[in-house]
Amino acid sequence: MTAAPSTTAALAAREVTRTFGTGPGAVHGLRGVSLTVDPGELLVVRGPSGSGKTTLLNVLGGLDAPSSGRVWLGARELTAMRPDEVIAVRREEVGYVFQAFGLLPVLSAAENVEVPLRLRRTAPRERARRVAEALDRVGLADHAAQRPYELSGGQQQRVGIARALVAAPRVLLADEPTGQLDSATARRVMDLLRELVHTERVAAVVTTHDPELVARADRVVDLHDGELV
């Protein structure tokens, strides 16, 4: 039996595989991946397109189930839970940042940040307080009423970061979060992510193939053809 992770780890995976299809045409997205991430650690997963980075994030965050292996959030084994339990844990403990920002165009910046708190049925006054704090942390307190189309790409991604962190998740997963930004803006966004991960003590896994962003990581692993190398 696969051993449980260290009690201090916020996120852990052991011998995780993910296979799409069967027989000769099967595609092996992940091949025996094992890793741990501690609170306050920024782990960068580096690799070319098609290496399995997004598949890994989907499995770590409970958006997809592995074909084999085990995943833990803290002391709780995600891979042993029922689907409804996974959804509840994902809502409570995992924040996501997407390459394409993922903002709802009809909502203001504040309303986009508020979405995770509405899903958790947080009281309105507490929602307002936490949204204001989150936007202030990412430097957008003066842009709360603006809609995504009124914001630059870097500002939109900062809204996405505020939304991911507003519910105080245990784990932050970011899939190529600077992929649509120019290099200067990308550096500023990654610096912000690093600062927030350290101050909020979140365990973060960020995928990238941009060598400029690797220097901001606490630790780097390389993923090629679904394997950590």
C-alpha positions in Angstrom: 0.0 0.0 0.0 1.2 3.5 -0.8 2.3 5.4 2.3 0.5 8.5 3.4 2.4 11.8 3.0 4.1 13.8 5.7 1.6 15.4 8.1 3.0 18.8 7.3 2.4 18.6 3.5 -0.6 20.6 2.2 -0.7 18.6 -1.0 0.7 15.3 -2.0 0.5 12.8 -4.8 1.9 9.2 -4.9 2.5 7.2 -8.0 -0.3 9.0 -9.9 -1.1 7.9 -13.4 -3.7 9.2 -15.9 -4.4 7.2 -19.1 -6.8 8.4 -21.8 -8.4 5.6 -23.9 -7.4 1.9 -24.0 -5.4 -0.5 -26.1 -2.8 0.5 -28.6 -4.3 4.0 -28.9 -4.1 4.8 -25.2 -2.4 8.1 -24.3 -0.5 8.2 -21.0 -0.9 11.7 -19.7 0.8 11.0 -16.3 3.2 8.2 -15.5 3.8 7.5 -11.8 4.0 11.1 -10.6 4.9 11.6 -6.9 5.3 15.0 -5.3 4.6 17.0 -2.1 4.0 20.7 -1.6 4.3 22.4 1.8 2.3 25.4 3.1 4.0 28.6 1.8 5.8 26.8 -1.0 5.7 27.9 -4.6 6.4 24.8 -6.8 6.8 25.4 -10.5 6.2 22.5 -12.9 8.2 23.1 -16.0 7.7 21.3 -19.3 6.8 21.8 -23.0 3.3 21.9 -24.3 1.8 18.4 -24.2 4.0 17.2 -21.3 1.1 16.6 -19.0 1.2 19.8 -16.9 -2.5 20.6 -17.2 -3.5 17.0 -16.6 -1.4 17.0 -13.4 -3.1 20.1 -12.1 -6.5 18.7 -12.9 -5.7 15.5 -10.9 -4.2 17.4 -8.0 -7.2 19.7 -7.7 -9.8 17.0 -8.0 -11.1 18.2 -11.4 -10.1 14.8 -12.8 -9.6 11.4 -11.2 -6.3 9.5 -11.7 -6.3 6.1 -13.4 -4.2 4.9 -10.4 -2.3 6.4 -7.5 -3.4 8.6 -4.6 -3.8 12.3 -3.9 -4.1 14.0 -0.5 -5.1 17.5 0.5 -3.6 17.8 4.0 -4.5 14.6 5.8 -7.5 13.8 3.7 -7.2 11.5 0.7 -8.9 13.1 -2.3 -8.8 9.9 -4.3 -10.8 8.0 -1.6 -13.7 10.4 -1.6 -17.1 10.2 -3.3 -17.6 12.7 -6.1 -19.8 15.0 -4.0 -17.2 15.0 -1.3 -14.5 16.0 -3.8 -16.6 18.9 -5.0 -17.1 20.1 -1.5 -13.4 19.9 -0.6 -12.4 21.5 -3.9 -14.7 24.5 -3.2 -13.4 24.9 0.3 -9.7 24.2 0.0 -8.5 24.8 -3.6 -8.1 28.0 -5.6 -7.5 28.1 -9.4 -5.8 30.6 -11.6 -6.3 30.1 -15.4 -4.2 31.1 -18.4 -7.3 32.7 -20.1 -8.2 34.5 -16.8 -11.7 32.8 -16.6 -13.5 36.0 -15.6 -17.3 36.3 -16.1 -17.6 39.2 -18.6 -21.0 40.5 -17.2 -19.7 40.8 -13.7 -17.5 43.5 -12.2 -14.1 42.8 -10.8 -15.5 42.7 -7.3 -18.4 40.4 -8.3 -16.0 38.0 -10.0 -13.9 37.8 -6.9 -17.0 37.3 -4.8 -18.1 34.1 -6.7 -16.3 31.6 -4.5 -17.7 33.2 -1.4 -21.3 33.0 -2.8 -20.7 29.3 -3.5 -19.8 28.9 0.1 -22.8 30.9 1.2 -20.7 33.4 3.1 -22.7 36.1 4.8 -23.0 39.3 2.6 -21.2 41.6 5.0 -18.3 39.2 5.4 -18.3 38.7 1.6 -17.9 42.4 1.0 -15.1 42.7 3.6 -13.1 39.8 2.1 -13.6 40.9 -1.5 -12.4 44.4 -0.6 -9.3 43.0 1.2 -8.5 40.6 -1.7 -8.7 43.4 -4.4 -6.5 45.6 -2.2 -3.9 42.9 -1.8 -3.6 42.7 -5.6 -3.5 46.5 -6.1 -7.0 46.8 -7.6 -9.0 48.4 -4.8 -9.8 51.3 -7.2 -11.0 49.0 -10.0 -13.7 47.0 -8.1 -16.6 48.3 -10.3 -14.9 47.7 -13.6 -15.8 44.8 -15.9 -13.1 42.6 -17.4 -13.2 44.3 -20.8 -12.3 47.6 -19.1 -9.1 46.1 -17.5 -5.7 45.2 -19.0 -4.6 41.6 -19.3 -2.4 42.0 -16.2 -5.2 43.5 -14.2 -7.6 40.7 -15.3 -5.1 38.1 -14.1 -4.7 40.0 -10.8 -8.5 39.8 -10.4 -8.2 36.0 -11.1 -5.6 35.7 -8.4 -7.8 37.6 -5.9 -10.7 35.3 -6.8 -8.5 32.3 -6.2 -7.3 33.4 -2.8 -10.4 35.2 -1.4 -11.8 32.0 0.3 -8.4 31.3 2.0 -7.7 28.0 0.2 -5.1 25.5 1.4 -3.8 24.9 -2.1 -3.5 27.2 -5.2 -3.2 25.8 -8.7 -2.2 28.0 -11.6 -2.1 26.8 -15.1 0.3 28.9 -17.3 -1.0 32.0 -15.5 1.2 34.4 -17.5 0.8 32.7 -20.9 -1.3 35.5 -22.3 0.7 38.4 -20.9 3.7 40.3 -22.1 7.0 39.6 -20.4 7.1 42.7 -18.1 3.5 42.1 -17.0 4.1 38.4 -16.6 7.0 39.1 -14.2 4.9 41.4 -12.1 2.1 38.9 -11.9 4.5 36.1 -10.9 6.1 38.3 -8.3 2.6 39.0 -6.9 1.8 35.2 -6.8 5.1 34.5 -5.0 4.5 37.2 -2.4 0.9 36.1 -1.7 1.9 32.4 -1.5 4.5 33.2 1.2 2.4 35.7 3.2 -0.8 33.6 3.0 1.0 30.3 3.6 -0.7 28.7 0.6 0.8 25.6 -1.1 1.0 26.6 -4.8 1.6 24.6 -7.9 2.2 26.7 -11.0 2.8 25.3 -14.5 4.9 27.1 -17.1 7.4 26.6 -19.9 8.7 30.1 -19.6 12.3 30.1 -18.3 12.0 33.6 -17.0 9.4 32.6 -14.4 11.3 29.6 -13.1 13.6 31.9 -11.0 10.7 33.0 -8.9 9.9 29.4 -7.7 10.9 27.9 -4.4 11.3 24.6 -6.1 11.2 23.4 -9.7 10.3 20.0 -11.2 10.4 19.0 -14.8 7.6 17.1 -16.5 8.2 15.3 -19.8 5.8 12.9 -21.5 3.9 12.6 -18.2 6.9 11.8 -16.1 8.8 13.9 -13.5 12.5 13.8 -14.5 
